[in-house]
């Protein structure tokens, strides 16, 4: 996906760095604090359910769990607040013991081979503080659970998820949302609204169908990538507002029609970001008849 001179994975890495700085400000530390005993037991259960991978061999009783790779604790309480098991090529169902890490704020299990359904406990009431969730690059299937509406930053890209979005997503306050490369369908317009804080959304390569012309684009939105869906209608004039500083804009290969509202984004993002639609016209595509 074209993103100006920035790659969306680089943006995600930047986001992770910002979250790490925020963790320091909150008093969360990677090591070493006195780890909560129940969280230690939960992490060992997670390790076991993942098949005791060699990369997690350091998860043992010789050190506080707050010193374990991928684990961050609150320095005062010793509760686990962040868990990262990233790109270890682990083939396993989703580890149920994550539900016992009740102070968890950030969960990153991206780029493994987790399979089966996303559990309903990812969010309130089981994990009431969980706001950052990365499950991208796995083999998760089934529908998206409504509990994930409590997340602020959510990435489920590159799984096998299907069906419509949960109605609870209409009231979500996402900052960033990546659902690309799944088999999701239905009306995704519930994600949008003028007063929402959403600044990045990627819905590429699904089966979403909604009238883009009726969508109110959030004021903070600067990444809007919905290519290869069934989106119809027209591009809203607000997309061309002078106040918008688009980092990414791609509506290609949908069912859109009508003149493209002219703005800086039409010059920054070339024809391929608008191509493959029913009857879009105007710069950067051929003129309207």
Secondary structure, DSSP 8 states (H G I E B T S, - for coil): ---TT--HHHHHHHHHHHHHHHHHHHTEESS-----HHHHHHHHHHHHHTT--GGGTT-STTS-GGGSTTEEEETTT--EEEEE--S---EEE--GGGGG-TT--EEE--SSEEEEE--TTSSTTTTTT--EEE--SSEEEE---GGGGG-SEEE--SSEEEE---GGGGG---SEEE--SSEEEE--GGG--TT----EEE--SSEE--BGGG----TT--EEE--SS--EE---GGGG-TT---SEEE--SSEEEEE---SHHHHHS-GGGT-SSSEEESTTS----
